[in-house]
Amino acid sequence: MHLLNRCGVTLGLVALVSGCSLMGGGEGERSNDCRWNRSSCMYEGSYEKGEREYAEEEARRLNQAEQGRLRRSR
């Protein structure tokens, strides 16, 4: 179950990072859309060169940071 949660978080972060970054997800109205309705900032197009690898690496980094945070809070 823990592995399933981790995979789900990874896939969600990859989608969020790639989708919101392409659509200007840090500012104004789009930022609120992404925050409250994640599917509204999903990007359906192809990746730019290196973007997929960046998103996957960023998701790994964020997951490791969260795991460390959870371990410290126990």
PDB file of N, CA, C and O in Angstrom, chain B, residues numbered from 101:
ATOM      1  N   MET B 101       0.831  -1.202   0.000  1.00  0.00           N
ATOM      2  CA  MET B 101       0.000   0.000   0.000  1.00  0.00           C
ATOM      3  C   MET B 101       0.868   1.255   0.000  1.00  0.00           C
ATOM      4  O   MET B 101       0.568   2.229  -0.690  1.00  0.00           O
ATOM      5  N   HIS B 102       1.958   1.220   0.790  1.00  0.00           N
ATOM      6  CA  HIS B 102       2.855   2.369   0.859  1.00  0.00           C
ATOM      7  C   HIS B 102       3.479   2.632  -0.510  1.00  0.00           C
ATOM      8  O   HIS B 102       3.606   3.783  -0.926  1.00  0.00           O
ATOM      9  N   LEU B 103       3.865   1.565  -1.207  1.00  0.00           N
ATOM     10  CA  LEU B 103       4.451   1.705  -2.543  1.00  0.00           C
ATOM     11  C   LEU B 103       3.443   2.293  -3.515  1.00  0.00           C
ATOM     12  O   LEU B 103       3.802   3.121  -4.352  1.00  0.00           O
ATOM     13  N   LEU B 104       2.188   1.878  -3.415  1.00  0.00           N
ATOM     14  CA  LEU B 104       1.145   2.412  -4.286  1.00  0.00           C
ATOM     15  C   LEU B 104       0.974   3.911  -4.054  1.00  0.00           C
ATOM     16  O   LEU B 104       0.844   4.677  -5.009  1.00  0.00           O
ATOM     17  N   ASN B 105       0.972   4.326  -2.806  1.00  0.00           N
ATOM     18  CA  ASN B 105       0.851   5.752  -2.487  1.00  0.00           C
ATOM     19  C   ASN B 105       2.017   6.540  -3.061  1.00  0.00           C
ATOM     20  O   ASN B 105       1.839   7.630  -3.605  1.00  0.00           O
ATOM     21  N   ARG B 106       3.217   5.974  -2.932  1.00  0.00           N
ATOM     22  CA  ARG B 106       4.407   6.645  -3.433  1.00  0.00           C
ATOM     23  C   ARG B 106       4.350   6.801  -4.950  1.00  0.00           C
ATOM     24  O   ARG B 106       4.685   7.863  -5.476  1.00  0.00           O
ATOM     25  N   CYS B 107       3.930   5.759  -5.651  1.00  0.00           N
ATOM     26  CA  CYS B 107       3.814   5.824  -7.109  1.00  0.00           C
ATOM     27  C   CYS B 107       2.756   6.846  -7.521  1.00  0.00           C
ATOM     28  O   CYS B 107       2.953   7.595  -8.477  1.00  0.00           O
ATOM     29  N   GLY B 108       1.662   6.874  -6.816  1.00  0.00           N
ATOM     30  CA  GLY B 108       0.605   7.835  -7.113  1.00  0.00           C
ATOM     31  C   GLY B 108       1.073   9.263  -6.914  1.00  0.00           C
ATOM     32  O   GLY B 108       0.759  10.146  -7.711  1.00  0.00           O
ATOM     33  N   VAL B 109       1.826   9.486  -5.845  1.00  0.00           N
ATOM     34  CA  VAL B 109       2.358  10.827  -5.583  1.00  0.00           C
ATOM     35  C   VAL B 109       3.328  11.219  -6.682  1.00  0.00           C
ATOM     36  O   VAL B 109       3.299  12.351  -7.164  1.00  0.00           O
ATOM     37  N   THR B 110       4.190  10.287  -7.085  1.00  0.00           N
ATOM     38  CA  THR B 110       5.164  10.567  -8.144  1.00  0.00           C
ATOM     39  C   THR B 110       4.471  10.938  -9.437  1.00  0.00           C
ATOM     40  O   THR B 110       4.810  11.947 -10.055  1.00  0.00           O
ATOM     41  N   LEU B 111       3.510  10.142  -9.851  1.00  0.00           N
ATOM     42  CA  LEU B 111       2.805  10.428 -11.100  1.00  0.00           C
ATOM     43  C   LEU B 111       2.043  11.743 -11.016  1.00  0.00           C
ATOM     44  O   LEU B 111       2.011  12.513 -11.975  1.00  0.00           O
ATOM     45  N   GLY B 112       1.434  11.992  -9.873  1.00  0.00           N
ATOM     46  CA  GLY B 112       0.709  13.250  -9.689  1.00  0.00           C
ATOM     47  C   GLY B 112       1.633  14.452  -9.760  1.00  0.00           C
ATOM     48  O   GLY B 112       1.292  15.471 -10.361  1.00  0.00           O
ATOM     49  N   LEU B 113       2.811  14.333  -9.145  1.00  0.00           N
ATOM     50  CA  LEU B 113       3.757  15.443  -9.178  1.00  0.00           C
ATOM     51  C   LEU B 113       4.308  15.673 -10.578  1.00  0.00           C
ATOM     52  O   LEU B 113       4.473  16.814 -11.010  1.00  0.00           O
ATOM     53  N   VAL B 114       4.591  14.587 -11.282  1.00  0.00           N
ATOM     54  CA  VAL B 114       5.068  14.733 -12.661  1.00  0.00           C
ATOM     55  C   VAL B 114       4.031  15.469 -13.488  1.00  0.00           C
ATOM     56  O   VAL B 114       4.367  16.391 -14.231  1.00  0.00           O
ATOM     57  N   ALA B 115       2.784  15.072 -13.367  1.00  0.00           N
ATOM     58  CA  ALA B 115       1.718  15.720 -14.132  1.00  0.00           C
ATOM     59  C   ALA B 115       1.564  17.175 -13.717  1.00  0.00           C
ATOM     60  O   ALA B 115       1.405  18.054 -14.564  1.00  0.00           O
ATOM     61  N   LEU B 116       1.609  17.427 -12.418  1.00  0.00           N
ATOM     62  CA  LEU B 116       1.442  18.797 -11.927  1.00  0.00           C
ATOM     63  C   LEU B 116       2.594  19.694 -12.355  1.00  0.00           C
ATOM     64  O   LEU B 116       2.377  20.812 -12.821  1.00  0.00           O
ATOM     65  N   VAL B 117       3.819  19.201 -12.196  1.00  0.00           N
ATOM     66  CA  VAL B 117       4.990  20.003 -12.561  1.00  0.00           C
ATOM     67  C   VAL B 117       4.982  20.292 -14.051  1.00  0.00           C
ATOM     68  O   VAL B 117       5.178  21.435 -14.466  1.00  0.00           O
ATOM     69  N   SER B 118       4.758  19.269 -14.853  1.00  0.00           N
ATOM     70  CA  SER B 118       4.808  19.497 -16.300  1.00  0.00           C
ATOM     71  C   SER B 118       3.604  20.306 -16.774  1.00  0.00           C
ATOM     72  O   SER B 118       3.757  21.186 -17.621  1.00  0.00           O
ATOM     73  N   GLY B 119       2.444  20.038 -16.262  1.00  0.00           N
ATOM     74  CA  GLY B 119       1.244  20.745 -16.709  1.00  0.00           C
ATOM     75  C   GLY B 119       1.218  22.195 -16.290  1.00  0.00           C
ATOM     76  O   GLY B 119       0.995  23.070 -17.127  1.00  0.00           O
ATOM     77  N   CYS B 120       1.435  22.470 -15.051  1.00  0.00           N
ATOM     78  CA  CYS B 120       1.352  23.850 -14.569  1.00  0.00           C
ATOM     79  C   CYS B 120       2.512  24.694 -15.049  1.00  0.00           C
ATOM     80  O   CYS B 120       2.337  25.885 -15.304  1.00  0.00           O
ATOM     81  N   SER B 121       3.694  24.108 -15.180  1.00  0.00           N
ATOM     82  CA  SER B 121       4.823  24.914 -15.638  1.00  0.00           C
ATOM     83  C   SER B 121       4.625  25.355 -17.079  1.00  0.00           C
ATOM     84  O   SER B 121       5.024  26.461 -17.444  1.00  0.00           O
ATOM     85  N   LEU B 122       4.025  24.524 -17.891  1.00  0.00           N
ATOM     86  CA  LEU B 122       3.798  24.878 -19.288  1.00  0.00           C
ATOM     87  C   LEU B 122       2.698  25.916 -19.443  1.00  0.00           C
ATOM     88  O   LEU B 122       2.678  26.657 -20.426  1.00  0.00           O
ATOM     89  N   MET B 123       1.802  25.974 -18.502  1.00  0.00           N
ATOM     90  CA  MET B 123       0.657  26.867 -18.636  1.00  0.00           C
ATOM     91  C   MET B 123       0.791  28.112 -17.761  1.00  0.00           C
ATOM     92  O   MET B 123      -0.192  28.824 -17.554  1.00  0.00           O
ATOM     93  N   GLY B 124       1.976  28.384 -17.249  1.00  0.00           N
ATOM     94  CA  GLY B 124       2.172  29.568 -16.405  1.00  0.00           C
ATOM     95  C   GLY B 124       1.520  29.403 -15.062  1.00  0.00           C
ATOM     96  O   GLY B 124       0.922  30.349 -14.550  1.00  0.00           O
ATOM     97  N   GLY B 125       1.618  28.210 -14.463  1.00  0.00           N
ATOM     98  CA  GLY B 125       0.901  27.883 -13.246  1.00  0.00           C
ATOM     99  C   GLY B 125       1.316  28.631 -12.006  1.00  0.00           C
ATOM    100  O   GLY B 125       0.803  28.325 -10.929  1.00  0.00           O
ATOM    101  N   GLY B 126       2.209  29.592 -12.086  1.00  0.00           N
ATOM    102  CA  GLY B 126       2.629  30.272 -10.882  1.00  0.00           C
ATOM    103  C   GLY B 126       1.964  31.614 -10.673  1.00  0.00           C
ATOM    104  O   GLY B 126       2.201  32.257  -9.650  1.00  0.00           O
ATOM    105  N   GLU B 127       1.149  32.055 -11.594  1.00  0.00           N
ATOM    106  CA  GLU B 127       0.630  33.405 -11.501  1.00  0.00           C
ATOM    107  C   GLU B 127      -0.870  33.454 -11.758  1.00  0.00           C
ATOM    108  O   GLU B 127      -1.424  32.653 -12.511  1.00  0.00           O
ATOM    109  N   GLY B 128      -1.501  34.411 -11.112  1.00  0.00           N
ATOM    110  CA  GLY B 128      -2.870  34.784 -11.417  1.00  0.00           C
ATOM    111  C   GLY B 128      -3.898  33.689 -11.387  1.00  0.00           C
ATOM    112  O   GLY B 128      -3.852  32.780 -10.558  1.00  0.00           O
ATOM    113  N   GLU B 129      -4.818  33.794 -12.302  1.00  0.00           N
ATOM    114  CA  GLU B 129      -5.980  32.902 -12.341  1.00  0.00           C
ATOM    115  C   GLU B 129      -5.589  31.445 -12.566  1.00  0.00           C
ATOM    116  O   GLU B 129      -6.181  30.556 -11.954  1.00  0.00           O
ATOM    117  N   ARG B 130      -4.617  31.179 -13.421  1.00  0.00           N
ATOM    118  CA  ARG B 130      -4.198  29.797 -13.696  1.00  0.00           C
ATOM    119  C   ARG B 130      -3.670  29.134 -12.436  1.00  0.00           C
ATOM    120  O   ARG B 130      -3.907  27.946 -12.213  1.00  0.00           O
ATOM    121  N   SER B 131      -2.959  29.886 -11.612  1.00  0.00           N
ATOM    122  CA  SER B 131      -2.444  29.349 -10.365  1.00  0.00           C
ATOM    123  C   SER B 131      -3.583  28.856  -9.479  1.00  0.00           C
ATOM    124  O   SER B 131      -3.486  27.784  -8.881  1.00  0.00           O
ATOM    125  N   ASN B 132      -4.652  29.627  -9.394  1.00  0.00           N
ATOM    126  CA  ASN B 132      -5.796  29.211  -8.594  1.00  0.00           C
ATOM    127  C   ASN B 132      -6.464  27.986  -9.187  1.00  0.00           C
ATOM    128  O   ASN B 132      -6.905  27.105  -8.449  1.00  0.00           O
ATOM    129  N   ASP B 133      -6.549  27.914 -10.518  1.00  0.00           N
ATOM    130  CA  ASP B 133      -7.119  26.732 -11.164  1.00  0.00           C
ATOM    131  C   ASP B 133      -6.331  25.483 -10.791  1.00  0.00           C
ATOM    132  O   ASP B 133      -6.911  24.455 -10.444  1.00  0.00           O
ATOM    133  N   CYS B 134      -5.009  25.579 -10.864  1.00  0.00           N
ATOM    134  CA  CYS B 134      -4.156  24.426 -10.544  1.00  0.00           C
ATOM    135  C   CYS B 134      -4.280  24.046  -9.073  1.00  0.00           C
ATOM    136  O   CYS B 134      -4.275  22.865  -8.725  1.00  0.00           O
ATOM    137  N   ARG B 135      -4.387  25.027  -8.238  1.00  0.00           N
ATOM    138  CA  ARG B 135      -4.448  24.759  -6.800  1.00  0.00           C
ATOM    139  C   ARG B 135      -5.745  24.041  -6.423  1.00  0.00           C
ATOM    140  O   ARG B 135      -5.727  23.122  -5.604  1.00  0.00           O
ATOM    141  N   TRP B 136      -6.852  24.447  -7.005  1.00  0.00           N
ATOM    142  CA  TRP B 136      -8.146  23.913  -6.593  1.00  0.00           C
ATOM    143  C   TRP B 136      -8.688  22.825  -7.506  1.00  0.00           C
ATOM    144  O   TRP B 136      -9.531  22.035  -7.082  1.00  0.00           O
ATOM    145  N   ASN B 137      -8.230  22.766  -8.736  1.00  0.00           N
ATOM    146  CA  ASN B 137      -8.703  21.764  -9.686  1.00  0.00           C
ATOM    147  C   ASN B 137      -7.518  21.330 -10.537  1.00  0.00           C
ATOM    148  O   ASN B 137      -7.289  21.866 -11.621  1.00  0.00           O
ATOM    149  N   ARG B 138      -6.771  20.357 -10.036  1.00  0.00           N
ATOM    150  CA  ARG B 138      -5.528  19.959 -10.698  1.00  0.00           C
ATOM    151  C   ARG B 138      -5.722  19.537 -12.143  1.00  0.00           C
ATOM    152  O   ARG B 138      -4.840  19.754 -12.974  1.00  0.00           O
ATOM    153  N   SER B 139      -6.861  18.939 -12.455  1.00  0.00           N
ATOM    154  CA  SER B 139      -7.075  18.494 -13.837  1.00  0.00           C
ATOM    155  C   SER B 139      -7.158  19.672 -14.799  1.00  0.00           C
ATOM    156  O   SER B 139      -6.961  19.491 -16.001  1.00  0.00           O
ATOM    157  N   SER B 140      -7.442  20.861 -14.309  1.00  0.00           N
ATOM    158  CA  SER B 140      -7.532  22.020 -15.193  1.00  0.00           C
ATOM    159  C   SER B 140      -6.165  22.490 -15.673  1.00  0.00           C
ATOM    160  O   SER B 140      -6.091  23.278 -16.616  1.00  0.00           O
ATOM    161  N   CYS B 141      -5.086  22.032 -15.055  1.00  0.00           N
ATOM    162  CA  CYS B 141      -3.751  22.444 -15.497  1.00  0.00           C
ATOM    163  C   CYS B 141      -2.970  21.280 -16.104  1.00  0.00           C
ATOM    164  O   CYS B 141      -1.748  21.349 -16.236  1.00  0.00           O
ATOM    165  N   MET B 142      -3.668  20.228 -16.465  1.00  0.00           N
ATOM    166  CA  MET B 142      -3.024  19.095 -17.122  1.00  0.00           C
ATOM    167  C   MET B 142      -2.724  19.462 -18.569  1.00  0.00           C
ATOM    168  O   MET B 142      -3.568  20.027 -19.265  1.00  0.00           O
ATOM    169  N   TYR B 143      -1.537  19.139 -19.005  1.00  0.00           N
ATOM    170  CA  TYR B 143      -1.115  19.433 -20.368  1.00  0.00           C
ATOM    171  C   TYR B 143      -1.191  18.153 -21.186  1.00  0.00           C
ATOM    172  O   TYR B 143      -0.636  17.131 -20.785  1.00  0.00           O
ATOM    173  N   GLU B 144      -1.859  18.194 -22.308  1.00  0.00           N
ATOM    174  CA  GLU B 144      -2.081  17.000 -23.126  1.00  0.00           C
ATOM    175  C   GLU B 144      -1.095  16.872 -24.286  1.00  0.00           C
ATOM    176  O   GLU B 144      -1.127  15.866 -24.994  1.00  0.00           O
ATOM    177  N   GLY B 145      -0.232  17.844 -24.502  1.00  0.00           N
ATOM    178  CA  GLY B 145       0.684  17.820 -25.632  1.00  0.00           C
ATOM    179  C   GLY B 145       1.938  17.003 -25.346  1.00  0.00           C
ATOM    180  O   GLY B 145       2.047  16.337 -24.317  1.00  0.00           O
ATOM    181  N   SER B 146       2.872  17.071 -26.275  1.00  0.00           N
ATOM    182  CA  SER B 146       4.123  16.332 -26.108  1.00  0.00           C
ATOM    183  C   SER B 146       5.097  17.132 -25.244  1.00  0.00           C
ATOM    184  O   SER B 146       4.953  18.340 -25.059  1.00  0.00           O
ATOM    185  N   TYR B 147       6.101  16.408 -24.720  1.00  0.00           N
ATOM    186  CA  TYR B 147       7.129  17.048 -23.906  1.00  0.00           C
ATOM    187  C   TYR B 147       8.148  17.759 -24.792  1.00  0.00           C
ATOM    188  O   TYR B 147       8.408  17.339 -25.919  1.00  0.00           O
ATOM    189  N   GLU B 148       8.712  18.827 -24.272  1.00  0.00           N
ATOM    190  CA  GLU B 148       9.843  19.461 -24.930  1.00  0.00           C
ATOM    191  C   GLU B 148      11.098  18.660 -24.576  1.00  0.00           C
ATOM    192  O   GLU B 148      11.069  17.830 -23.668  1.00  0.00           O
ATOM    193  N   LYS B 149      12.183  18.906 -25.282  1.00  0.00           N
ATOM    194  CA  LYS B 149      13.421  18.185 -25.049  1.00  0.00           C
ATOM    195  C   LYS B 149      13.864  18.330 -23.587  1.00  0.00           C
ATOM    196  O   LYS B 149      14.019  19.446 -23.090  1.00  0.00           O
ATOM    197  N   GLY B 150      14.064  17.217 -22.914  1.00  0.00           N
ATOM    198  CA  GLY B 150      14.541  17.213 -21.534  1.00  0.00           C
ATOM    199  C   GLY B 150      13.475  17.456 -20.482  1.00  0.00           C
ATOM    200  O   GLY B 150      13.751  17.324 -19.289  1.00  0.00           O
ATOM    201  N   GLU B 151      12.273  17.807 -20.888  1.00  0.00           N
ATOM    202  CA  GLU B 151      11.238  18.155 -19.914  1.00  0.00           C
ATOM    203  C   GLU B 151      10.768  16.951 -19.109  1.00  0.00           C
ATOM    204  O   GLU B 151      10.586  17.046 -17.896  1.00  0.00           O
ATOM    205  N   ARG B 152      10.573  15.824 -19.775  1.00  0.00           N
ATOM    206  CA  ARG B 152      10.104  14.625 -19.077  1.00  0.00           C
ATOM    207  C   ARG B 152      11.113  14.191 -18.016  1.00  0.00           C
ATOM    208  O   ARG B 152      10.731  13.874 -16.890  1.00  0.00           O
ATOM    209  N   GLU B 153      12.388  14.176 -18.366  1.00  0.00           N
ATOM    210  CA  GLU B 153      13.426  13.785 -17.418  1.00  0.00           C
ATOM    211  C   GLU B 153      13.472  14.744 -16.233  1.00  0.00           C
ATOM    212  O   GLU B 153      13.632  14.322 -15.087  1.00  0.00           O
ATOM    213  N   TYR B 154      13.331  16.033 -16.518  1.00  0.00           N
ATOM    214  CA  TYR B 154      13.317  17.027 -15.442  1.00  0.00           C
ATOM    215  C   TYR B 154      12.141  16.775 -14.491  1.00  0.00           C
ATOM    216  O   TYR B 154      12.305  16.785 -13.271  1.00  0.00           O
ATOM    217  N   ALA B 155      10.977  16.555 -15.055  1.00  0.00           N
ATOM    218  CA  ALA B 155       9.781  16.344 -14.228  1.00  0.00           C
ATOM    219  C   ALA B 155       9.924  15.088 -13.376  1.00  0.00           C
ATOM    220  O   ALA B 155       9.557  15.090 -12.201  1.00  0.00           O
ATOM    221  N   GLU B 156      10.453  14.025 -13.956  1.00  0.00           N
ATOM    222  CA  GLU B 156      10.629  12.788 -13.190  1.00  0.00           C
ATOM    223  C   GLU B 156      11.666  12.962 -12.085  1.00  0.00           C
ATOM    224  O   GLU B 156      11.470  12.478 -10.971  1.00  0.00           O
ATOM    225  N   GLU B 157      12.756  13.643 -12.382  1.00  0.00           N
ATOM    226  CA  GLU B 157      13.787  13.888 -11.372  1.00  0.00           C
ATOM    227  C   GLU B 157      13.252  14.790 -10.258  1.00  0.00           C
ATOM    228  O   GLU B 157      13.525  14.554  -9.081  1.00  0.00           O
ATOM    229  N   GLU B 158      12.505  15.802 -10.622  1.00  0.00           N
ATOM    230  CA  GLU B 158      11.917  16.697  -9.616  1.00  0.00           C
ATOM    231  C   GLU B 158      10.929  15.938  -8.735  1.00  0.00           C
ATOM    232  O   GLU B 158      10.888  16.162  -7.525  1.00  0.00           O
ATOM    233  N   ALA B 159      10.141  15.054  -9.314  1.00  0.00           N
ATOM    234  CA  ALA B 159       9.205  14.250  -8.536  1.00  0.00           C
ATOM    235  C   ALA B 159       9.959  13.344  -7.562  1.00  0.00           C
ATOM    236  O   ALA B 159       9.550  13.191  -6.411  1.00  0.00           O
ATOM    237  N   ARG B 160      11.063  12.743  -8.025  1.00  0.00           N
ATOM    238  CA  ARG B 160      11.883  11.914  -7.126  1.00  0.00           C
ATOM    239  C   ARG B 160      12.439  12.746  -5.976  1.00  0.00           C
ATOM    240  O   ARG B 160      12.407  12.322  -4.820  1.00  0.00           O
ATOM    241  N   ARG B 161      12.947  13.928  -6.299  1.00  0.00           N
ATOM    242  CA  ARG B 161      13.510  14.796  -5.273  1.00  0.00           C
ATOM    243  C   ARG B 161      12.456  15.205  -4.236  1.00  0.00           C
ATOM    244  O   ARG B 161      12.713  15.181  -3.032  1.00  0.00           O
ATOM    245  N   LEU B 162      11.281  15.576  -4.716  1.00  0.00           N
ATOM    246  CA  LEU B 162      10.206  15.968  -3.801  1.00  0.00           C
ATOM    247  C   LEU B 162       9.740  14.792  -2.948  1.00  0.00           C
ATOM    248  O   LEU B 162       9.449  14.963  -1.764  1.00  0.00           O
ATOM    249  N   ASN B 163       9.665  13.604  -3.538  1.00  0.00           N
ATOM    250  CA  ASN B 163       9.272  12.425  -2.766  1.00  0.00           C
ATOM    251  C   ASN B 163      10.294  12.111  -1.686  1.00  0.00           C
ATOM    252  O   ASN B 163       9.923  11.778  -0.561  1.00  0.00           O
ATOM    253  N   GLN B 164      11.586  12.213  -2.017  1.00  0.00           N
ATOM    254  CA  GLN B 164      12.624  11.961  -1.014  1.00  0.00           C
ATOM    255  C   GLN B 164      12.563  12.990   0.113  1.00  0.00           C
ATOM    256  O   GLN B 164      12.718  12.645   1.284  1.00  0.00           O
ATOM    257  N   ALA B 165      12.340  14.231  -0.240  1.00  0.00           N
ATOM    258  CA  ALA B 165      12.226  15.273   0.788  1.00  0.00           C
ATOM    259  C   ALA B 165      11.030  15.011   1.698  1.00  0.00           C
ATOM    260  O   ALA B 165      11.120  15.179   2.914  1.00  0.00           O
ATOM    261  N   GLU B 166       9.925  14.603   1.112  1.00  0.00           N
ATOM    262  CA  GLU B 166       8.729  14.309   1.911  1.00  0.00           C
ATOM    263  C   GLU B 166       8.948  13.090   2.803  1.00  0.00           C
ATOM    264  O   GLU B 166       8.519  13.083   3.957  1.00  0.00           O
ATOM    265  N   GLN B 167       9.608  12.065   2.279  1.00  0.00           N
ATOM    266  CA  GLN B 167       9.922  10.891   3.097  1.00  0.00           C
ATOM    267  C   GLN B 167      10.781  11.279   4.295  1.00  0.00           C
ATOM    268  O   GLN B 167      10.540  10.826   5.414  1.00  0.00           O
ATOM    269  N   GLY B 168      11.785  12.120   4.054  1.00  0.00           N
ATOM    270  CA  GLY B 168      12.626  12.588   5.150  1.00  0.00           C
ATOM    271  C   GLY B 168      11.828  13.366   6.170  1.00  0.00           C
ATOM    272  O   GLY B 168      12.016  13.192   7.374  1.00  0.00           O
ATOM    273  N   ARG B 169      10.945  14.216   5.703  1.00  0.00           N
ATOM    274  CA  ARG B 169      10.101  14.996   6.609  1.00  0.00           C
ATOM    275  C   ARG B 169       9.219  14.086   7.445  1.00  0.00           C
ATOM    276  O   ARG B 169       9.072  14.293   8.650  1.00  0.00           O
ATOM    277  N   LEU B 170       8.628  13.072   6.809  1.00  0.00           N
ATOM    278  CA  LEU B 170       7.764  12.140   7.534  1.00  0.00           C
ATOM    279  C   LEU B 170       8.547  11.335   8.559  1.00  0.00           C
ATOM    280  O   LEU B 170       8.058  11.096   9.663  1.00  0.00           O
ATOM    281  N   ARG B 171       9.753  10.915   8.209  1.00  0.00           N
ATOM    282  CA  ARG B 171      10.589  10.167   9.165  1.00  0.00           C
ATOM    283  C   ARG B 171      10.943  11.013  10.383  1.00  0.00           C
ATOM    284  O   ARG B 171      10.927  10.532  11.516  1.00  0.00           O
ATOM    285  N   ARG B 172      11.267  12.289  10.128  1.00  0.00           N
ATOM    286  CA  ARG B 172      11.633  13.182  11.237  1.00  0.00           C
ATOM    287  C   ARG B 172      10.451  13.480  12.158  1.00  0.00           C
ATOM    288  O   ARG B 172      10.637  13.741  13.346  1.00  0.00           O
ATOM    289  N   SER B 173       9.246  13.442  11.614  1.00  0.00           N
ATOM    290  CA  SER B 173       8.074  13.799  12.421  1.00  0.00           C
ATOM    291  C   SER B 173       7.578  12.649  13.287  1.00  0.00           C
ATOM    292  O   SER B 173       6.703  12.849  14.130  1.00  0.00           O
ATOM    293  N   ARG B 174       8.111  11.467  13.099  1.00  0.00           N
ATOM    294  CA  ARG B 174       7.661  10.305  13.916  1.00  0.00           C
ATOM    295  C   ARG B 174       8.216  10.289  15.269  1.00  0.00           C
ATOM    296  O   ARG B 174       7.923   9.380  16.046  1.00  0.00           O
TER     297      ARG B 174
END
